[in-house]
Amino acid sequence: MTCRIALMITALLGGLVGADARADVFAGKTCEPGCNLYRAMTIFGDAMTGDTAPLSLLGGPNQSGMLDATDLTYDAGERTLIVSDFYGQKIHIFSRDSRGDVAPLRSFSNVFLGQPRNVAVAAAQNEYIVIDANFIFAFPRGASGAATALRMTSYDPALVQNLNGLAYRSSSDEIFVGDYYDIGGGQYAGEILIFPRTIAGAPVTTRRIAGPATQMGSWIADIHYNPSTDELYVLTGANDGSGSVLTFAAGANGDVAPIRRIAGAATGMVNAAGLGFDDNSNELLVASGSFNAAPPHMLGFRVLPLATSHRVATSAARTLGLTARRAGMTWSRCRCRTCSPMASNNSEIASARCVFFCHMRACRSGKNGRRTAGCRVPSEWRCRSGTA
């Protein structure tokens, strides 16, 4: 590995499963000598900060089958890590516990799938949604080898320019896709295109978020949907290297202002190109420093209220694709006026996972399930528990 920057840095934080309140952060596109191959992912702990070495690696030149670990998605239901191999023109699926230069569980490709950008999991339909620069595909969740697409869109250069960033919203059965459009004078602006999951043939949108009020910059670097808050996080880029993280209501449409915005020199974002969300720590993760613009960093921003960032310097790693995992514990989330006594113990209710949903106030459950005074959250949220 080397300290040189790869061509692009992105991050996607997926499902969280684990034996404690911690997560592993997988950073893709690890740079090999010469930075012309990126066949491995580096793995960090979610609380790491500063110039720190990774915990371990996944992938390599011999067994992994990867050429370019461009983007990562965690499939919580299958407990697998899905890797978009941009230059290899394949999708690889690894066990979440895989380490070292090992073969994936399976890989698949398609004659029409050029360089895959992103994958989203539609668990209820047992599908993978995949995008490349121009097309949207649906594949069976168990796809392997030369896979036949269940559906795909047709080429429409009037609507689709260069797709990048993908998220799925199960409640409305929609997908969010990042793109940009020509605003004249050789300038472009970012946009979010919303399609039904079942889109096939002509790519007709159901909604579109775009316009000056959105402040989406020149392009969309990455997007992430948070089902807990029904919000869409959008990482944007501009020609001067600056970036921003914008928050929109998932049902937004048209030229609308973001609900929240993280931007400015103090954020440390320089040519940021990857975005993820860790609902275990309630942090947005941004991969910064692509295109040799600056030393690569992962920046963490606390959500509601927003706070200053902390950074992990990926001294020997390229970060393209972040995902996190926890496994096999009982968990709970405060998502209601009154915390439910269903959770396994009071300490979990008071944990950091609940702080966000209670507006940064600890939400504790007694035998009657009453909340701590001052724990104010929207009435439609609930406190629920389960197992990963």
Order of alpha helices (4+ residues) and beta strands (2+ residues): beta-beta-beta-beta-beta-beta-beta-beta-beta-beta-beta-beta-beta-beta-beta-beta-beta-beta-beta-beta-beta-beta-beta-beta-beta-beta-beta-alpha-alpha-beta
